[in-house]
Amino acid sequence: MATPAVLDTDEPAEQRPLAGIALRLLTALLLAMMFALVKLAAERGVNLVETLFYRQIGSALCAIALVAAGAGFASLRTRRIGAHVGRMALGVTAMGLNFLAMILLPLAEATAIGFTVPVFATMLAALLLGEPTGKWRWGAVAAGFAGVLLVVQPGSGEVPLTGASVALAAALLTASVTIVIRRLGATERASTTVFWFAMSSLVPLGALMLHFGGAHDPTTWAVLAGLALSGGLAQLTLTGALRLAPVALVMPMDYTSLLWATLLGLWIFGEIPTSWLWIGSPIIIGSGLVIVWREHRLARRVALSNTAAANSLAADGG
């Protein structure tokens, strides 16, 4: 899927679970629309650099609005410019591969493979961050990759292997972005990371536009405007969802994007999903839900342990 947004949750909001779920459902629809427009733009002769540039213009406008409505522009000061530049390079590359996967594959299949991001994130967290990973999550990792094999059906020719490889590489890099964001989150506000990613990405993309940018007809410009708008709005609704409800509650709503991708693929491009999609996708989705469930359980366990320790210190006069 698309590069995950860093969420501006620095200021707690009143919890409204139903509103959070509704916003997350809207996010899934907006992202599916954005990916469909990416594919449509490619069919109308828009190259990948242009698509990324106009998408990031929408993201930059969204980031400016988030900062202005939140902590203010004074909060953007940072001493970790190098880390932000590295996150930008990784994020733009991941986004480019995600877009390319949508162009090379049917929307439904590309979306289903994109659901392996939590699977890759679990592996990377264990290997790079040394996070403890038990049998439940390793089992979910194995199941997730089994689901991918069912969707792709290597050797059958139903799903192009080049496109599937690009989609898996995109998921791996997107998962890598989540690891970088965790490290940045130790010192940086979420809004700061959002802003610097969006704004800094326009520098290399703008330079590339000097060579790759081109003129288009009014309909194509409308497609590009819709792409930027849907992507920017998705970032706002995603942020709002996580301010109003816990991650474990709203994240399962992301999987409704498969329904929208299937409908948009059929309506706009005449894409008919393979029968294996409906067998492999539930396995991939199930593996992601298990990972979210386990992380939620572990987070609660840590919170309860910390509370018990604090109560013990208070009872001892500490």
C-alpha positions as CSV (number, residue, x, y, z in Angstrom):
1,M,0.0,0.0,0.0
2,A,0.9,3.6,0.1
3,T,3.5,4.9,2.3
4,P,2.0,5.2,5.8
5,A,1.3,8.7,7.0
6,V,2.8,9.8,10.3
7,L,0.0,10.7,12.4
8,D,-0.4,14.0,14.3
9,T,-1.6,12.5,17.6
10,D,0.5,14.7,19.8
11,E,-2.6,16.3,21.3
12,P,-5.1,13.8,22.7
13,A,-8.7,14.1,21.5
14,E,-12.0,12.9,23.0
15,Q,-12.4,9.3,22.0
16,R,-15.3,8.7,19.6
17,P,-14.9,5.1,18.3
18,L,-17.8,5.2,15.8
19,A,-16.5,8.5,14.3
20,G,-13.0,7.0,14.1
21,I,-14.3,3.9,12.3
22,A,-16.2,6.0,9.9
23,L,-13.2,8.1,9.1
24,R,-11.0,5.1,8.6
25,L,-13.6,3.6,6.2
26,L,-13.5,6.8,4.3
27,T,-9.7,6.7,4.2
28,A,-9.9,3.2,2.6
29,L,-12.2,4.6,-0.1
30,L,-10.1,7.6,-0.7
31,L,-6.9,5.6,-1.0
32,A,-8.6,3.1,-3.4
33,M,-9.7,6.1,-5.5
34,M,-6.2,7.5,-5.5
35,F,-4.6,4.3,-6.7
36,A,-7.3,4.0,-9.4
37,L,-6.4,7.5,-10.6
38,V,-2.7,6.6,-10.6
39,K,-3.4,3.8,-13.0
40,L,-5.7,5.9,-15.1
41,A,-3.1,8.7,-15.3
42,A,-0.6,6.2,-16.5
43,E,-2.9,5.1,-19.2
44,R,-3.3,8.7,-20.3
45,G,0.5,9.1,-20.7
46,V,1.5,10.5,-17.3
47,N,4.9,9.2,-16.1
48,L,5.7,8.0,-12.6
49,V,7.7,11.1,-11.7
50,E,4.8,13.4,-12.6
51,T,2.4,11.2,-10.6
52,L,4.6,11.3,-7.5
53,F,5.2,15.1,-7.8
54,Y,1.5,16.0,-8.0
55,R,0.6,13.5,-5.3
56,Q,3.1,15.1,-3.0
57,I,1.8,18.6,-3.7
58,G,-1.5,17.3,-2.2
59,S,0.4,15.9,0.7
60,A,2.3,19.1,1.3
61,L,-0.9,21.2,1.4
62,C,-2.3,18.6,3.9
63,A,0.8,18.8,6.0
64,I,0.7,22.6,6.1
65,A,-2.9,22.5,7.2
66,L,-2.2,19.9,9.9
67,V,0.7,22.0,11.3
68,A,-1.3,25.3,11.1
69,A,-4.3,23.7,12.9
70,G,-2.1,21.9,15.4
71,A,1.2,22.7,17.1
72,G,2.1,25.6,14.8
73,F,5.1,26.2,12.6
74,A,7.4,26.8,15.5
75,S,7.1,23.0,16.2
76,L,8.9,22.2,13.0
77,R,12.3,22.9,14.3
78,T,14.5,19.7,14.2
79,R,18.1,18.7,14.8
80,R,17.6,15.5,12.8
81,I,17.6,16.8,9.2
82,G,19.6,13.8,8.1
83,A,17.1,11.3,9.5
84,H,14.3,13.2,7.8
85,V,16.1,13.2,4.5
86,G,16.7,9.4,4.8
87,R,13.0,8.9,5.6
88,M,12.0,11.0,2.6
89,A,14.2,9.0,0.2
90,L,12.9,5.7,1.5
91,G,9.3,7.0,1.5
92,V,9.3,8.3,-2.0
93,T,10.9,5.1,-3.3
94,A,8.3,3.0,-1.5
95,M,5.5,5.2,-2.9
96,G,6.9,5.0,-6.4
97,L,7.0,1.2,-6.2
98,N,3.4,1.2,-4.8
99,F,2.2,3.3,-7.7
100,L,4.1,1.1,-10.2
101,A,2.5,-2.0,-8.7
102,M,-0.9,-0.5,-9.3
103,I,0.0,0.2,-12.9
104,L,1.5,-3.2,-13.6
105,L,-1.2,-5.3,-11.8
106,P,-5.0,-5.3,-11.6
107,L,-6.0,-3.0,-8.7
108,A,-7.5,-5.8,-6.6
109,E,-4.4,-8.1,-6.8
110,A,-2.0,-5.2,-6.1
111,T,-4.1,-4.1,-3.1
112,A,-4.2,-7.6,-1.7
113,I,-0.4,-8.0,-2.0
114,G,0.0,-4.6,-0.3
115,F,-1.7,-6.0,2.8
116,T,1.6,-7.8,3.6
117,V,3.0,-4.6,5.0
118,P,2.3,-5.7,8.7
119,V,3.9,-9.0,7.9
120,F,7.1,-7.4,6.7
121,A,7.0,-4.9,9.5
122,T,6.9,-7.7,12.0
123,M,9.9,-9.3,10.4
124,L,11.9,-6.1,10.3
125,A,11.0,-5.1,13.9
126,A,12.4,-8.5,15.0
127,L,15.5,-8.4,12.9
128,L,16.4,-4.6,13.2
129,L,14.9,-3.5,16.5
130,G,15.2,-6.8,18.4
131,E,11.5,-6.7,19.3
132,P,10.4,-10.0,20.8
133,T,8.3,-12.0,18.3
134,G,6.4,-15.1,19.5
135,K,4.9,-18.0,17.7
136,W,1.6,-16.2,17.1
137,R,3.2,-13.4,15.0
138,W,5.7,-15.7,13.3
139,G,2.8,-18.0,12.4
140,A,1.0,-14.9,11.0
141,V,4.1,-14.1,8.9
142,A,4.1,-17.6,7.4
143,A,0.4,-17.5,6.7
144,G,0.7,-14.0,5.1
145,F,3.3,-15.3,2.6
146,A,1.2,-18.4,1.9
147,G,-1.7,-16.1,1.1
148,V,0.5,-14.2,-1.4
149,L,1.5,-17.4,-3.1
150,L,-2.2,-18.3,-3.5
151,V,-3.0,-14.8,-4.9
152,V,-0.1,-14.8,-7.3
153,Q,-0.1,-18.5,-8.3
154,P,3.5,-18.5,-9.6
155,G,3.7,-20.2,-13.0
156,S,0.1,-19.9,-13.8
157,G,0.5,-16.6,-15.8
158,E,-2.7,-15.2,-14.3
159,V,-0.9,-12.5,-12.3
160,P,2.3,-11.0,-13.9
161,L,5.3,-12.0,-11.8
162,T,7.1,-8.7,-12.5
163,G,4.1,-6.8,-11.1
164,A,3.9,-9.1,-8.1
165,S,7.6,-8.7,-7.4
166,V,7.2,-4.9,-7.6
167,A,4.2,-5.1,-5.2
168,L,6.2,-7.2,-2.7
169,A,9.2,-4.9,-2.9
170,A,6.8,-1.9,-2.3
171,A,5.3,-3.7,0.8
172,L,8.8,-4.4,2.1
173,L,9.9,-0.7,1.7
174,T,6.7,0.5,3.2
175,A,7.3,-1.6,6.2
176,S,10.8,-0.2,6.4
177,V,9.3,3.3,6.5
178,T,7.3,2.3,9.6
179,I,10.5,1.2,11.3
180,V,12.1,4.6,10.5
181,I,9.0,6.4,11.7
182,R,9.2,4.6,15.0
183,R,12.8,5.8,15.5
184,L,12.0,9.3,14.5
185,G,9.0,9.3,16.8
186,A,11.3,9.0,19.8
187,T,12.3,12.7,19.4
188,E,10.1,14.2,16.7
189,R,6.5,15.3,16.7
190,A,4.3,13.4,14.3
191,S,3.3,16.7,12.6
192,T,7.0,17.5,12.1
193,T,7.7,14.2,10.4
194,V,4.7,14.6,8.1
195,F,5.7,18.2,7.1
196,W,9.4,17.5,6.4
197,F,8.5,14.4,4.4
198,A,6.0,16.2,2.2
199,M,8.1,19.3,1.7
200,S,11.5,17.8,1.3
201,S,10.2,15.2,-1.3
202,L,9.2,18.1,-3.6
203,V,12.9,19.1,-4.0
204,P,14.2,16.0,-5.8
205,L,10.8,15.4,-7.5
206,G,10.7,19.1,-8.7
207,A,14.2,18.7,-10.1
208,L,13.2,15.6,-12.0
209,M,10.1,17.4,-13.3
210,L,12.4,19.7,-15.3
211,H,13.1,16.6,-17.4
212,F,10.0,14.4,-17.0
213,G,7.3,17.0,-16.7
214,G,5.0,17.5,-19.7
215,A,1.8,19.1,-20.9
216,H,-1.5,17.3,-20.7
217,D,-5.1,17.7,-21.9
218,P,-7.7,19.1,-19.5
219,T,-9.1,15.6,-18.7
220,T,-5.7,14.3,-17.6
221,W,-5.1,17.4,-15.5
222,A,-8.4,16.7,-13.8
223,V,-7.2,13.1,-13.1
224,L,-4.0,14.5,-11.6
225,A,-6.0,17.0,-9.5
226,G,-8.3,14.2,-8.3
227,L,-5.2,12.1,-7.4
228,A,-3.7,14.8,-5.3
229,L,-7.0,15.7,-3.7
230,S,-7.9,12.1,-2.7
231,G,-4.4,11.4,-1.4
232,G,-4.4,14.6,0.7
233,L,-7.9,14.0,2.1
234,A,-6.9,10.5,2.9
235,Q,-4.1,11.8,5.1
236,L,-6.5,14.1,6.9
237,T,-9.1,11.4,7.5
238,L,-6.4,8.9,8.6
239,T,-5.1,11.3,11.1
240,G,-8.6,12.1,12.4
241,A,-9.5,8.4,12.7
242,L,-6.5,7.7,15.0
243,R,-7.2,10.8,17.1
244,L,-10.7,9.6,17.8
245,A,-10.2,5.8,18.3
246,P,-7.5,3.3,19.1
247,V,-5.3,1.8,16.3
248,A,-6.5,-1.8,17.0
249,L,-10.1,-0.7,16.6
250,V,-9.8,1.3,13.3
251,M,-7.0,-0.5,11.5
252,P,-9.1,-3.5,10.4
253,M,-11.2,-1.1,8.4
254,D,-8.3,-0.7,6.0
255,Y,-9.1,-4.0,4.5
256,T,-12.3,-2.7,3.0
257,S,-10.0,-1.0,0.4
258,L,-10.0,-4.5,-1.4
259,L,-13.7,-4.2,-2.0
260,W,-13.3,-0.7,-3.5
261,A,-10.2,-1.7,-5.5
262,T,-12.2,-4.6,-7.0
263,L,-15.2,-2.4,-7.9
264,L,-13.1,0.4,-9.3
265,G,-10.9,-2.0,-11.3
266,L,-14.0,-3.6,-12.8
267,W,-15.7,-0.3,-13.5
268,I,-12.8,1.7,-14.9
269,F,-10.5,-0.9,-16.4
270,G,-12.7,-4.0,-16.9
271,E,-10.5,-6.0,-14.5
272,I,-12.0,-9.3,-13.3
273,P,-10.2,-10.7,-10.2
274,T,-8.9,-14.3,-10.3
275,S,-10.7,-16.8,-8.2
276,W,-7.5,-17.3,-6.2
277,L,-7.8,-13.7,-5.0
278,W,-10.8,-14.6,-2.9
279,I,-8.9,-17.6,-1.3
280,G,-5.5,-15.9,-0.7
281,S,-6.8,-12.5,0.4
282,P,-8.6,-13.6,3.5
283,I,-5.4,-15.4,4.6
284,I,-3.3,-12.3,4.1
285,I,-5.9,-10.1,5.9
286,G,-6.2,-12.7,8.7
287,S,-2.4,-12.6,9.2
288,G,-2.5,-8.9,9.5
289,L,-5.3,-8.9,12.0
290,V,-3.5,-11.4,14.1
291,I,-0.4,-9.2,14.2
292,V,-2.5,-6.2,15.1
293,W,-4.3,-8.2,17.8
294,R,-1.0,-9.5,19.3
295,E,0.5,-6.0,19.3
296,H,-2.6,-4.6,21.0
297,R,-2.4,-7.4,23.7
298,L,1.3,-6.8,24.3
299,A,0.8,-3.1,24.6
300,R,-2.0,-3.6,27.1
301,R,0.2,-6.0,29.1
302,V,3.0,-3.4,29.2
303,A,0.6,-0.7,30.3
304,L,-0.8,-2.8,33.1
305,S,2.7,-3.8,34.2
306,N,3.7,-0.1,34.3
307,T,0.6,0.8,36.2
308,A,1.2,-1.9,38.8
309,A,4.8,-0.8,39.2
310,A,3.7,2.8,39.7
311,N,1.1,1.8,42.3
312,S,3.8,-0.3,44.1
313,L,6.1,2.7,44.2
314,A,3.3,4.9,45.5
315,A,2.5,2.4,48.2
316,D,6.2,2.4,49.3
317,G,6.3,6.1,49.4
318,G,8.5,6.3,46.3
